[in-house]
């Protein structure tokens, strides 16, 4: 999990370069579009003792969540021991931790080992599971909002002495952002959630919650390297060693993938080709629209303060494809490894090395300008549609982490929603680029 909120040595320079672009981007609580509590439920929610439900959430985190936030044993220990200790020292961290614990409890509610959030449940909720779920969601969001308020305050007053706590908060926030997509996916099961006025479209607001945290890590990197969280910042495969093994066509057979899930094999077979196809499409846009990539950006507004012209957007897209290639090639490099001596399945063994390659850190590597280009919704054109396609290819990376609960089952839905949006655009040139992500999510 830690890769989601850290910046490895290789990408540290980019986090610092993006810092100015992230200034002034406020952290906003995620809007899950949950119906309001009924009056009776709200009274019960506010009158209940805070101790029992919150103690239940804390117990749930320690027993069921802390050991499942990372794959590498040393990072697991950070989540099991260090993060709860830090949360006990700062109230806003405890709110963020409890929100994450509640999210796990709801996401895993159908698991045989699932426990209710509140063992002393009000009898009027026992025969009304949906009302109980809404009540639990509101409790979680209350912790999430209080935690974000405290985090914002701490961030505005950040010093070397508080950097460790803020870094801990960033990890909890990023974990919640990913897990929130699983909560929203429950809408497909009749939980009456919807994506505001844009039901069925990809969710992207979680990216705003994640963005900018990497810049803080870059600023306080030296202090964090000697903090209690230092172990969680070590990623031995987060480098460019993959460049020693240039991509070839056809992709070689990797012995390590023998016995691996079909999704891993399909990724190995198609990743390099997909990068080539995306680059070719960017070149086609350049030629078909007569874009001079050497032009100086003009003052004409494109729709955001960070992108003024179509050439600017295309530059951002090409740069983002570069980041995508880095993540894809790191993944293929891990596939080349011989099997480790870990006592785990082939799939878990590979996922652990992928975590060590920091391929989950990609949200920190894409620019705010690129993210703004995927907010057009129904008004999107071919250029914005291309941004959605690139984002779907990043989501493919998340499909490989089937043993991380906060990623499991979420991104097939996001890829399908992206595909539906591209279909609505009606541009036949974009459709072939979605074939591979769609095939990956079906595995």
VOFIMAR-462794 format. One record per residue (C-alpha): residue in three letters; x, y, z. Coordinates in nm, 2 decimals. Layout:
BEGIN
+-----+--------+--------+--------+
: res :      x :      y :      z :
+-----+--------+--------+--------+
: ALA :      X :      Y :      Z :
...
+-----+--------+--------+--------+
***
This chain:
BEGIN
+-----+--------+--------+--------+
: res :      x :      y :      z :
+-----+--------+--------+--------+
: UNK :   0.00 :   0.00 :   0.00 :
: UNK :   0.28 :   0.24 :   0.08 :
: UNK :   0.37 :   0.29 :  -0.28 :
: UNK :   0.05 :   0.49 :  -0.32 :
: UNK :   0.17 :   0.76 :  -0.09 :
: UNK :   0.54 :   0.76 :  -0.12 :
: UNK :   0.79 :   0.89 :  -0.37 :
: UNK :   1.08 :   0.66 :  -0.45 :
: UNK :   1.43 :   0.78 :  -0.54 :
: UNK :   1.37 :   0.76 :  -0.91 :
: UNK :   1.06 :   0.98 :  -0.91 :
: UNK :   1.15 :   1.22 :  -0.63 :
: UNK :   1.27 :   1.48 :  -0.88 :
: UNK :   0.93 :   1.47 :  -1.06 :
: UNK :   0.74 :   1.52 :  -0.73 :
: UNK :   0.94 :   1.83 :  -0.66 :
: UNK :   0.89 :   1.96 :  -1.02 :
: UNK :   0.51 :   1.91 :  -0.98 :
: UNK :   0.49 :   2.08 :  -0.64 :
: UNK :   0.42 :   2.42 :  -0.78 :
: UNK :   0.14 :   2.28 :  -0.99 :
: UNK :  -0.03 :   2.13 :  -0.69 :
: UNK :  -0.02 :   2.45 :  -0.47 :
: UNK :  -0.37 :   2.57 :  -0.41 :
: UNK :  -0.54 :   2.23 :  -0.48 :
: UNK :  -0.76 :   2.19 :  -0.18 :
: UNK :  -0.82 :   1.85 :  -0.02 :
: UNK :  -1.19 :   1.78 :  -0.04 :
: UNK :  -1.39 :   1.51 :   0.13 :
: UNK :  -1.51 :   1.26 :  -0.13 :
: UNK :  -1.88 :   1.29 :  -0.21 :
: UNK :  -2.02 :   0.93 :  -0.22 :
: UNK :  -2.37 :   1.06 :  -0.29 :
: UNK :  -2.51 :   0.86 :   0.00 :
: UNK :  -2.88 :   0.94 :   0.08 :
: UNK :  -2.92 :   1.14 :   0.40 :
: UNK :  -3.01 :   0.95 :   0.72 :
: UNK :  -3.37 :   0.93 :   0.82 :
: UNK :  -3.45 :   1.15 :   1.12 :
: UNK :  -3.48 :   0.86 :   1.36 :
: UNK :  -3.15 :   0.72 :   1.24 :
: UNK :  -2.98 :   1.05 :   1.27 :
: UNK :  -3.09 :   1.09 :   1.63 :
: UNK :  -2.96 :   0.75 :   1.71 :
: UNK :  -2.63 :   0.82 :   1.53 :
: UNK :  -2.57 :   1.14 :   1.73 :
: UNK :  -2.69 :   1.01 :   2.06 :
: UNK :  -2.50 :   0.69 :   2.07 :
: UNK :  -2.18 :   0.66 :   2.27 :
: UNK :  -1.88 :   0.74 :   2.06 :
: UNK :  -1.67 :   0.49 :   2.26 :
: UNK :  -1.82 :   0.15 :   2.16 :
: UNK :  -1.86 :   0.21 :   1.78 :
: UNK :  -1.52 :   0.37 :   1.75 :
: UNK :  -1.35 :   0.10 :   1.96 :
: UNK :  -1.52 :  -0.16 :   1.74 :
: UNK :  -1.37 :   0.02 :   1.43 :
: UNK :  -1.02 :   0.03 :   1.60 :
: UNK :  -1.04 :  -0.34 :   1.68 :
: UNK :  -1.15 :  -0.41 :   1.33 :
: UNK :  -0.85 :  -0.22 :   1.19 :
: UNK :  -0.60 :  -0.40 :   1.42 :
: UNK :  -0.74 :  -0.75 :   1.36 :
: UNK :  -0.87 :  -0.74 :   1.00 :
: UNK :  -0.71 :  -0.44 :   0.82 :
: UNK :  -0.36 :  -0.36 :   0.94 :
: UNK :  -0.21 :  -0.69 :   0.81 :
: UNK :  -0.37 :  -0.65 :   0.47 :
: UNK :  -0.26 :  -0.30 :   0.37 :
: UNK :   0.07 :  -0.42 :   0.22 :
: UNK :   0.22 :  -0.73 :   0.07 :
: UNK :   0.58 :  -0.70 :   0.18 :
: UNK :   0.63 :  -0.83 :   0.54 :
: UNK :   0.83 :  -0.52 :   0.65 :
: UNK :   0.56 :  -0.28 :   0.52 :
: UNK :   0.29 :  -0.49 :   0.69 :
: UNK :   0.47 :  -0.43 :   1.03 :
: UNK :   0.45 :  -0.06 :   0.97 :
: UNK :   0.07 :  -0.08 :   0.93 :
: UNK :   0.03 :  -0.32 :   1.22 :
: UNK :   0.25 :  -0.13 :   1.47 :
: UNK :   0.37 :   0.21 :   1.37 :
: UNK :   0.07 :   0.36 :   1.21 :
: UNK :  -0.17 :   0.27 :   1.50 :
: UNK :   0.09 :   0.43 :   1.74 :
: UNK :   0.10 :   0.75 :   1.54 :
: UNK :  -0.28 :   0.76 :   1.52 :
: UNK :  -0.30 :   0.73 :   1.90 :
: UNK :  -0.07 :   1.04 :   1.92 :
: UNK :  -0.27 :   1.26 :   1.68 :
: UNK :  -0.65 :   1.28 :   1.68 :
: UNK :  -0.69 :   1.36 :   1.31 :
: UNK :  -0.49 :   1.04 :   1.22 :
: UNK :  -0.72 :   0.84 :   1.44 :
: UNK :  -1.02 :   0.97 :   1.25 :
: UNK :  -0.86 :   0.88 :   0.92 :
: UNK :  -0.77 :   0.53 :   1.05 :
: UNK :  -1.12 :   0.47 :   1.17 :
: UNK :  -1.27 :   0.58 :   0.84 :
: UNK :  -1.04 :   0.33 :   0.66 :
: UNK :  -1.14 :   0.06 :   0.90 :
: UNK :  -1.50 :   0.12 :   0.85 :
: UNK :  -1.46 :   0.12 :   0.47 :
: UNK :  -1.30 :  -0.22 :   0.49 :
: UNK :  -1.57 :  -0.36 :   0.71 :
: UNK :  -1.84 :  -0.25 :   0.46 :
: UNK :  -1.64 :  -0.36 :   0.15 :
: UNK :  -1.59 :  -0.71 :   0.30 :
: UNK :  -1.93 :  -0.73 :   0.46 :
: UNK :  -2.01 :  -1.04 :   0.25 :
: UNK :  -1.70 :  -1.22 :   0.37 :
: UNK :  -1.76 :  -1.52 :   0.61 :
: UNK :  -1.53 :  -1.35 :   0.87 :
: UNK :  -1.71 :  -1.02 :   0.85 :
: UNK :  -1.81 :  -0.86 :   1.18 :
: UNK :  -2.07 :  -0.59 :   1.24 :
: UNK :  -1.92 :  -0.24 :   1.30 :
: UNK :  -2.13 :  -0.20 :   1.61 :
: UNK :  -2.19 :  -0.52 :   1.81 :
: UNK :  -2.45 :  -0.34 :   2.02 :
: UNK :  -2.67 :  -0.25 :   1.73 :
: UNK :  -2.99 :  -0.06 :   1.79 :
: UNK :  -3.27 :  -0.32 :   1.75 :
: UNK :  -3.45 :  -0.10 :   1.49 :
: UNK :  -3.16 :  -0.15 :   1.25 :
: UNK :  -3.12 :  -0.53 :   1.29 :
: UNK :  -3.40 :  -0.61 :   1.05 :
: UNK :  -3.32 :  -0.33 :   0.81 :
: UNK :  -2.97 :  -0.40 :   0.66 :
: UNK :  -2.99 :  -0.10 :   0.41 :
: UNK :  -3.07 :   0.15 :   0.69 :
: UNK :  -2.78 :   0.00 :   0.89 :
: UNK :  -2.55 :   0.04 :   0.59 :
: UNK :  -2.64 :   0.40 :   0.54 :
: UNK :  -2.59 :   0.47 :   0.91 :
: UNK :  -2.24 :   0.31 :   0.89 :
: UNK :  -2.15 :   0.51 :   0.58 :
: UNK :  -2.24 :   0.83 :   0.75 :
: UNK :  -2.02 :   0.74 :   1.05 :
: UNK :  -1.73 :   0.66 :   0.82 :
: UNK :  -1.77 :   0.99 :   0.63 :
: UNK :  -1.79 :   1.18 :   0.95 :
: UNK :  -1.45 :   1.03 :   1.05 :
: UNK :  -1.32 :   1.10 :   0.70 :
: UNK :  -1.42 :   1.46 :   0.70 :
: UNK :  -1.29 :   1.53 :   1.05 :
: UNK :  -0.96 :   1.36 :   0.96 :
: UNK :  -0.93 :   1.57 :   0.65 :
: UNK :  -1.00 :   1.89 :   0.84 :
: UNK :  -0.72 :   1.80 :   1.09 :
: UNK :  -0.49 :   1.70 :   0.81 :
: UNK :  -0.54 :   2.03 :   0.63 :
: UNK :  -0.46 :   2.22 :   0.94 :
: UNK :  -0.15 :   2.01 :   1.01 :
: UNK :  -0.04 :   2.05 :   0.65 :
: UNK :  -0.07 :   2.43 :   0.67 :
: UNK :   0.16 :   2.43 :   0.98 :
: UNK :   0.40 :   2.16 :   0.87 :
: UNK :   0.74 :   2.14 :   1.02 :
: UNK :   1.02 :   1.88 :   1.03 :
: UNK :   0.87 :   1.77 :   1.36 :
: UNK :   0.53 :   1.70 :   1.22 :
: UNK :   0.63 :   1.56 :   0.89 :
: UNK :   0.61 :   1.20 :   1.01 :
: UNK :   0.24 :   1.25 :   1.12 :
: UNK :   0.15 :   1.42 :   0.79 :
: UNK :   0.31 :   1.15 :   0.59 :
: UNK :   0.11 :   0.89 :   0.79 :
: UNK :  -0.20 :   1.09 :   0.72 :
: UNK :  -0.12 :   1.10 :   0.35 :
: UNK :  -0.10 :   0.72 :   0.34 :
: UNK :  -0.44 :   0.68 :   0.52 :
: UNK :  -0.60 :   0.94 :   0.28 :
: UNK :  -0.47 :   0.76 :  -0.03 :
: UNK :  -0.58 :   0.42 :   0.10 :
: UNK :  -0.93 :   0.57 :   0.17 :
: UNK :  -0.94 :   0.72 :  -0.18 :
: UNK :  -0.88 :   0.39 :  -0.34 :
: UNK :  -1.12 :   0.20 :  -0.11 :
: UNK :  -1.39 :   0.46 :  -0.17 :
: UNK :  -1.42 :   0.33 :  -0.52 :
: UNK :  -1.52 :   0.00 :  -0.38 :
: UNK :  -1.79 :   0.17 :  -0.17 :
: UNK :  -1.93 :   0.33 :  -0.48 :
: UNK :  -1.92 :   0.00 :  -0.66 :
: UNK :  -2.18 :  -0.12 :  -0.41 :
: UNK :  -2.42 :   0.10 :  -0.60 :
: UNK :  -2.42 :  -0.18 :  -0.86 :
: UNK :  -2.56 :  -0.41 :  -0.60 :
: UNK :  -2.87 :  -0.19 :  -0.53 :
: UNK :  -2.73 :   0.03 :  -0.25 :
: UNK :  -2.89 :   0.33 :  -0.41 :
: UNK :  -2.57 :   0.52 :  -0.47 :
: UNK :  -2.50 :   0.71 :  -0.79 :
: UNK :  -2.23 :   0.93 :  -0.94 :
: UNK :  -2.42 :   1.25 :  -0.89 :
: UNK :  -2.56 :   1.37 :  -1.22 :
: UNK :  -2.32 :   1.15 :  -1.42 :
: UNK :  -2.41 :   0.80 :  -1.32 :
: UNK :  -2.22 :   0.54 :  -1.52 :
: UNK :  -1.92 :   0.77 :  -1.59 :
: UNK :  -1.57 :   0.70 :  -1.45 :
: UNK :  -1.50 :   0.84 :  -1.11 :
: UNK :  -1.20 :   1.08 :  -1.11 :
: UNK :  -1.25 :   1.29 :  -0.80 :
: UNK :  -1.04 :   1.04 :  -0.60 :
: UNK :  -0.74 :   1.14 :  -0.80 :
: UNK :  -0.77 :   1.50 :  -0.66 :
: UNK :  -0.75 :   1.35 :  -0.31 :
: UNK :  -0.44 :   1.17 :  -0.40 :
: UNK :  -0.27 :   1.45 :  -0.59 :
: UNK :  -0.02 :   1.67 :  -0.42 :
: UNK :   0.07 :   1.44 :  -0.14 :
: UNK :   0.38 :   1.33 :  -0.32 :
: UNK :   0.50 :   1.69 :  -0.33 :
: UNK :   0.50 :   1.70 :   0.05 :
: UNK :   0.71 :   1.38 :   0.07 :
: UNK :   0.96 :   1.54 :  -0.17 :
: UNK :   0.99 :   1.85 :   0.05 :
: UNK :   1.05 :   1.65 :   0.37 :
: UNK :   1.23 :   1.35 :   0.22 :
: UNK :   1.54 :   1.37 :   0.43 :
: UNK :   1.35 :   1.38 :   0.76 :
: UNK :   1.11 :   1.10 :   0.66 :
: UNK :   1.41 :   0.88 :   0.56 :
: UNK :   1.51 :   0.86 :   0.93 :
: UNK :   1.15 :   0.85 :   1.08 :
: UNK :   0.95 :   0.56 :   1.22 :
: UNK :   0.81 :   0.52 :   0.87 :
: UNK :   1.14 :   0.49 :   0.69 :
: UNK :   1.10 :   0.13 :   0.61 :
: UNK :   0.79 :   0.19 :   0.41 :
: UNK :   0.98 :   0.42 :   0.18 :
: UNK :   1.23 :   0.15 :   0.05 :
: UNK :   1.15 :   0.01 :  -0.29 :
: UNK :   1.43 :  -0.20 :  -0.43 :
: UNK :   1.28 :  -0.24 :  -0.77 :
: UNK :   1.17 :   0.12 :  -0.83 :
: UNK :   1.43 :   0.21 :  -1.08 :
: UNK :   1.51 :   0.20 :  -1.45 :
: UNK :   1.69 :  -0.13 :  -1.46 :
: UNK :   1.43 :  -0.24 :  -1.71 :
: UNK :   1.61 :  -0.04 :  -1.98 :
: UNK :   1.88 :  -0.31 :  -1.97 :
: UNK :   1.62 :  -0.54 :  -2.13 :
: UNK :   1.46 :  -0.35 :  -2.43 :
: UNK :   1.11 :  -0.45 :  -2.52 :
: UNK :   1.10 :  -0.69 :  -2.81 :
: UNK :   0.82 :  -0.82 :  -3.03 :
: UNK :   0.69 :  -1.08 :  -2.98 :
: UNK :   0.73 :  -1.06 :  -2.60 :
: UNK :   0.95 :  -1.34 :  -2.47 :
: UNK :   0.80 :  -1.61 :  -2.25 :
: UNK :   0.87 :  -1.54 :  -1.89 :
: UNK :   0.92 :  -1.87 :  -1.69 :
: UNK :   0.81 :  -1.70 :  -1.37 :
: UNK :   0.46 :  -1.66 :  -1.51 :
: UNK :   0.41 :  -2.04 :  -1.53 :
: UNK :   0.11 :  -2.10 :  -1.30 :
: UNK :   0.03 :  -1.73 :  -1.28 :
: UNK :  -0.32 :  -1.59 :  -1.33 :
: UNK :  -0.42 :  -1.54 :  -1.70 :
: UNK :  -0.43 :  -1.17 :  -1.65 :
: UNK :  -0.06 :  -1.16 :  -1.58 :
: UNK :   0.01 :  -1.35 :  -1.90 :
: UNK :  -0.21 :  -1.13 :  -2.11 :
: UNK :  -0.04 :  -0.82 :  -1.97 :
: UNK :   0.30 :  -0.96 :  -2.05 :
: UNK :   0.19 :  -1.03 :  -2.41 :
: UNK :   0.03 :  -0.69 :  -2.48 :
: UNK :   0.19 :  -0.42 :  -2.26 :
: UNK :   0.47 :  -0.31 :  -2.50 :
: UNK :   0.24 :  -0.31 :  -2.80 :
: UNK :  -0.02 :  -0.09 :  -2.62 :
: UNK :   0.24 :   0.17 :  -2.55 :
: UNK :   0.33 :   0.17 :  -2.92 :
: UNK :  -0.04 :   0.20 :  -3.02 :
: UNK :  -0.09 :   0.50 :  -2.78 :
: UNK :   0.22 :   0.68 :  -2.91 :
: UNK :   0.10 :   0.61 :  -3.27 :
: UNK :  -0.24 :   0.76 :  -3.20 :
: UNK :  -0.08 :   1.07 :  -3.05 :
: UNK :   0.13 :   1.11 :  -3.36 :
: UNK :  -0.19 :   1.07 :  -3.57 :
: UNK :  -0.36 :   1.34 :  -3.38 :
: UNK :  -0.06 :   1.57 :  -3.44 :
: UNK :  -0.07 :   1.51 :  -3.81 :
: UNK :  -0.45 :   1.50 :  -3.87 :
: UNK :  -0.51 :   1.83 :  -3.68 :
: UNK :  -0.20 :   2.00 :  -3.82 :
: UNK :  -0.06 :   2.06 :  -3.47 :
: UNK :   0.28 :   2.22 :  -3.44 :
: UNK :   0.42 :   2.08 :  -3.12 :
: UNK :   0.69 :   2.35 :  -3.12 :
: UNK :   0.43 :   2.63 :  -3.09 :
: UNK :   0.45 :   2.86 :  -2.79 :
: UNK :   0.14 :   2.82 :  -2.57 :
: UNK :  -0.11 :   3.09 :  -2.65 :
: UNK :  -0.33 :   3.29 :  -2.40 :
: UNK :  -0.65 :   3.14 :  -2.55 :
: UNK :  -0.82 :   2.95 :  -2.27 :
: UNK :  -0.87 :   2.58 :  -2.33 :
: UNK :  -1.09 :   2.55 :  -2.02 :
: UNK :  -0.84 :   2.53 :  -1.74 :
: UNK :  -0.56 :   2.75 :  -1.60 :
: UNK :  -0.31 :   2.48 :  -1.66 :
: UNK :  -0.39 :   2.39 :  -2.03 :
: UNK :  -0.43 :   2.68 :  -2.27 :
: UNK :  -0.43 :   2.51 :  -2.61 :
: UNK :  -0.48 :   2.17 :  -2.77 :
: UNK :  -0.10 :   2.14 :  -2.83 :
: UNK :  -0.06 :   2.19 :  -2.46 :
: UNK :  -0.30 :   1.90 :  -2.39 :
: UNK :  -0.13 :   1.68 :  -2.64 :
: UNK :   0.21 :   1.75 :  -2.48 :
: UNK :   0.06 :   1.65 :  -2.15 :
: UNK :  -0.08 :   1.33 :  -2.30 :
: UNK :   0.26 :   1.23 :  -2.45 :
: UNK :   0.43 :   1.30 :  -2.12 :
: UNK :   0.17 :   1.09 :  -1.94 :
: UNK :   0.23 :   0.80 :  -2.19 :
: UNK :   0.60 :   0.83 :  -2.09 :
: UNK :   0.50 :   0.77 :  -1.73 :
: UNK :   0.28 :   0.48 :  -1.83 :
: UNK :   0.56 :   0.32 :  -2.02 :
: UNK :   0.78 :   0.34 :  -1.72 :
: UNK :   0.52 :   0.16 :  -1.50 :
: UNK :   0.46 :  -0.10 :  -1.77 :
: UNK :   0.82 :  -0.17 :  -1.83 :
: UNK :   0.89 :  -0.20 :  -1.45 :
: UNK :   0.61 :  -0.46 :  -1.44 :
: UNK :   0.76 :  -0.66 :  -1.73 :
: UNK :   1.10 :  -0.64 :  -1.56 :
: UNK :   0.95 :  -0.80 :  -1.25 :
: UNK :   0.81 :  -1.07 :  -1.47 :
: UNK :   1.16 :  -1.15 :  -1.57 :
: UNK :   1.27 :  -1.24 :  -1.22 :
: UNK :   1.33 :  -1.59 :  -1.11 :
: UNK :   1.08 :  -1.71 :  -0.84 :
: UNK :   1.17 :  -1.59 :  -0.49 :
: UNK :   1.20 :  -1.81 :  -0.18 :
: UNK :   0.89 :  -1.66 :  -0.03 :
: UNK :   0.64 :  -1.92 :   0.10 :
: UNK :   0.35 :  -1.78 :  -0.11 :
: UNK :   0.16 :  -1.85 :  -0.43 :
: UNK :   0.30 :  -1.75 :  -0.77 :
: UNK :   0.05 :  -1.46 :  -0.79 :
: UNK :   0.13 :  -1.33 :  -0.44 :
: UNK :   0.50 :  -1.36 :  -0.51 :
: UNK :   0.48 :  -1.15 :  -0.82 :
: UNK :   0.25 :  -0.89 :  -0.66 :
: UNK :   0.50 :  -0.85 :  -0.37 :
: UNK :   0.77 :  -0.76 :  -0.62 :
: UNK :   0.54 :  -0.53 :  -0.81 :
: UNK :   0.47 :  -0.35 :  -0.49 :
: UNK :   0.85 :  -0.32 :  -0.44 :
: UNK :   0.87 :  -0.17 :  -0.79 :
: UNK :   0.63 :   0.11 :  -0.68 :
: UNK :   0.40 :   0.07 :  -0.98 :
: UNK :   0.11 :   0.19 :  -0.76 :
: UNK :   0.27 :   0.53 :  -0.73 :
: UNK :   0.15 :   0.64 :  -1.08 :
: UNK :  -0.12 :   0.88 :  -0.95 :
: UNK :   0.16 :   1.10 :  -0.82 :
: UNK :   0.34 :   1.10 :  -1.15 :
: UNK :   0.06 :   1.24 :  -1.38 :
: UNK :   0.01 :   1.61 :  -1.39 :
: UNK :  -0.28 :   1.81 :  -1.26 :
: UNK :  -0.32 :   1.94 :  -1.62 :
: UNK :  -0.38 :   1.59 :  -1.74 :
: UNK :  -0.63 :   1.52 :  -1.47 :
: UNK :  -0.82 :   1.83 :  -1.55 :
: UNK :  -0.85 :   1.71 :  -1.91 :
: UNK :  -1.07 :   1.42 :  -1.80 :
: UNK :  -1.33 :   1.63 :  -1.63 :
: UNK :  -1.52 :   1.72 :  -1.95 :
: UNK :  -1.78 :   1.44 :  -1.91 :
: UNK :  -2.04 :   1.46 :  -2.18 :
: UNK :  -1.87 :   1.76 :  -2.34 :
: UNK :  -1.55 :   1.56 :  -2.41 :
: UNK :  -1.41 :   1.55 :  -2.76 :
: UNK :  -1.15 :   1.32 :  -2.91 :
: UNK :  -0.86 :   1.48 :  -2.72 :
: UNK :  -1.03 :   1.45 :  -2.38 :
: UNK :  -1.14 :   1.10 :  -2.49 :
: UNK :  -0.78 :   1.01 :  -2.55 :
: UNK :  -0.70 :   1.12 :  -2.19 :
: UNK :  -0.97 :   0.88 :  -2.06 :
: UNK :  -0.81 :   0.60 :  -2.27 :
: UNK :  -0.47 :   0.66 :  -2.13 :
: UNK :  -0.62 :   0.66 :  -1.78 :
: UNK :  -0.78 :   0.32 :  -1.85 :
: UNK :  -0.44 :   0.18 :  -1.93 :
: UNK :  -0.31 :   0.30 :  -1.59 :
: UNK :  -0.61 :   0.12 :  -1.44 :
: UNK :  -0.48 :  -0.20 :  -1.60 :
: UNK :  -0.19 :  -0.20 :  -1.36 :
: UNK :  -0.43 :  -0.20 :  -1.06 :
: UNK :  -0.60 :  -0.51 :  -1.20 :
: UNK :  -0.28 :  -0.70 :  -1.12 :
: UNK :  -0.31 :  -0.65 :  -0.74 :
: UNK :  -0.59 :  -0.89 :  -0.68 :
: UNK :  -0.47 :  -0.95 :  -0.32 :
: UNK :  -0.50 :  -0.59 :  -0.20 :
: UNK :  -0.85 :  -0.55 :  -0.07 :
: UNK :  -0.88 :  -0.18 :  -0.15 :
: UNK :  -0.82 :  -0.25 :  -0.52 :
: UNK :  -1.00 :  -0.58 :  -0.56 :
: UNK :  -1.30 :  -0.57 :  -0.79 :
: UNK :  -1.30 :  -0.19 :  -0.84 :
: UNK :  -1.12 :  -0.11 :  -1.15 :
: UNK :  -1.29 :  -0.36 :  -1.39 :
: UNK :  -1.59 :  -0.14 :  -1.33 :
: UNK :  -1.40 :   0.18 :  -1.39 :
: UNK :  -1.25 :   0.04 :  -1.72 :
: UNK :  -1.60 :  -0.05 :  -1.83 :
: UNK :  -1.74 :   0.29 :  -1.75 :
: UNK :  -1.45 :   0.45 :  -1.94 :
: UNK :  -1.53 :   0.23 :  -2.24 :
: UNK :  -1.89 :   0.34 :  -2.23 :
: UNK :  -1.79 :   0.70 :  -2.23 :
: UNK :  -1.56 :   0.64 :  -2.53 :
: UNK :  -1.85 :   0.47 :  -2.71 :
: UNK :  -2.07 :   0.77 :  -2.64 :
: UNK :  -1.81 :   1.00 :  -2.80 :
: UNK :  -1.88 :   0.82 :  -3.12 :
: UNK :  -1.52 :   0.85 :  -3.25 :
: UNK :  -1.43 :   0.52 :  -3.41 :
: UNK :  -1.05 :   0.59 :  -3.40 :
: UNK :  -1.05 :   0.57 :  -3.02 :
: UNK :  -1.24 :   0.24 :  -2.99 :
: UNK :  -0.95 :   0.00 :  -3.08 :
: UNK :  -0.74 :   0.15 :  -2.81 :
: UNK :  -0.99 :   0.03 :  -2.55 :
: UNK :  -0.99 :  -0.33 :  -2.67 :
: UNK :  -0.70 :  -0.44 :  -2.46 :
: UNK :  -0.81 :  -0.28 :  -2.13 :
: UNK :  -1.15 :  -0.43 :  -2.18 :
: UNK :  -0.99 :  -0.77 :  -2.24 :
: UNK :  -0.78 :  -0.73 :  -1.93 :
: UNK :  -1.07 :  -0.65 :  -1.70 :
: UNK :  -1.26 :  -0.96 :  -1.82 :
: UNK :  -0.99 :  -1.20 :  -1.71 :
+-----+--------+--------+--------+
***
